[in-house]
Amino acid sequence: MHIKVLGTGCKNCKNLERATRTALSELGMDATVEKVEDYQAIMGFGVMSTPALVIDEKVVVSGRVPKVAEVRDLITAAAVT
């Protein structure tokens, strides 16, 4: 599983990255977590507001920081498909 956190490095972007890593830890899952700060790369996903969470090249959240429980659910759902 490849997870990308899209954002320019603001507080919310860092919080989303932290929540993602916490969710992975709680699930006992191993995944690659990449922080994407390049505007062109972010726009390539069609994201208009950051932070955004991308799991296996699919945008699952944008414009807000979900709670760890929601990130955990999103990761679990993506692992099933």
C-alpha positions in Angstrom: 0.0 0.0 0.0 1.3 3.4 -0.9 -0.1 6.5 0.9 0.5 10.1 0.0 -0.2 13.1 2.2 -0.6 16.1 -0.1 0.1 19.5 1.3 2.6 22.3 1.5 3.8 21.7 5.0 1.2 23.6 7.0 0.1 22.6 10.4 -2.9 20.7 9.1 -0.8 18.8 6.6 1.6 17.7 9.4 -1.4 16.7 11.5 -2.8 14.5 8.7 0.6 12.8 8.2 0.8 12.2 12.0 -2.8 10.8 12.0 -1.9 8.5 9.1 1.2 7.1 10.7 -0.7 6.6 14.0 -3.5 4.8 12.2 -1.1 2.5 10.4 0.6 1.8 13.7 -2.7 1.0 15.4 -3.6 -1.4 12.5 -0.2 -3.0 12.6 0.2 -2.4 8.9 3.2 -1.6 6.9 2.8 1.0 4.1 4.9 3.6 2.4 3.9 7.1 3.5 5.1 9.9 1.2 4.7 13.6 1.9 4.0 15.5 -1.4 4.6 19.2 -1.2 5.0 20.1 -4.9 2.1 22.2 -6.2 2.2 20.6 -9.6 2.1 17.1 -8.2 -0.8 18.1 -5.9 -2.7 19.6 -8.8 -2.1 16.4 -10.7 -4.5 14.7 -8.3 -7.2 17.3 -8.9 -7.0 18.4 -5.3 -8.2 22.0 -4.9 -7.7 22.3 -1.1 -5.1 20.6 1.2 -4.4 18.6 3.1 -5.4 15.6 1.2 -4.9 11.9 1.7 -4.2 9.6 -1.3 -4.3 5.8 -0.9 -3.0 3.8 -3.8 -3.3 6.8 -6.2 -7.0 7.5 -5.2 -7.9 10.7 -3.3 -9.9 9.6 -0.2 -10.0 12.9 1.7 -9.2 16.5 0.9 -9.6 19.9 2.5 -9.7 18.6 6.1 -7.9 16.6 8.7 -9.9 13.4 9.6 -9.6 11.9 13.0 -7.3 8.9 13.4 -10.3 6.5 13.6 -11.5 7.7 10.2 -8.0 7.4 8.6 -7.9 3.9 10.1 -11.2 3.1 8.4 -10.1 4.5 5.1 -6.9 2.5 5.2 -8.8 -0.7 6.1 -11.3 -0.1 3.3 -8.5 0.4 0.8 -6.8 -2.8 1.9 -9.9 -4.8 1.3 -10.4 -3.6 -2.3 
